[in-house]
Amino acid sequence: MSQYRIAAHFQSSLAAMTEAACDDGLVQTAHAIATATAGALQAGHKVLMAGNGGSAGDAQHLAAEIVGRYKIDRPGWAAIALTTDTSALTAIANDYGFEQVFARQVQGLGQRGDVFWGFSTSGKSPNVIAALKIARAQGLTTVGFTGLKGEAMREHCDLLLVAPTDDTPVIQQIHMMAGHAVCDEIEQMLLAAAKA
């Protein structure tokens, strides 16, 4: 019985990923995210990323792809996942509330010209929304990653990538697929610029 549930999960994930791949708007948004992020990195700025739970893992994973490498040996670029500093997270949560754990870090670390990527499968995570608001106020480019029910994030985002599903695990899979595609394009853009 469980093998059929596993196969069904694979099928539903495949269907959502195929829908995402065929969605011109989503693909264009991913390209715009890559362009904005590559431009910021080329100008000496950085990328800040945040999310909760599985989305925290996505932020950490994608920040590592930018700092380390995606596929090509090249210099490291500046990306920070705001989910990893336990001293900052616990101090801010204790003193200001969990809603401020990312916003305070954006306020302290973010500078005009940087890019902030906020991941929220529901589009309603108060700490991600608070960080997007601060990021926008400080002149960062704001990028959101969400699912079908996350349209409320749009008012706080310069660019919003919406996974075409409301199934949280599948949303996260699409975010990672799109994130990898964006990292690949960033790498190609910056290496081409370095050779020009």
Secondary structure, 3 states (H helix, E strand, C coil): CHHHHHHHHHHHHHHHHHHHHCCHHHHHHHHHHHHHHHHHHHCCCCEEEEECCHHHHHHHHHHHHHHCCCCCCCCCCCEEECCCCHHHHHHHHHHHCHHHCCHHHHHHHCCCCCEEEEECCCCCCHHHHHHHHHHHHCCCEEEEEECCCCHHHHHHCCEEEECCCCCHHHHHHHHHHHHHHHHHHHHHHHHHHHHC
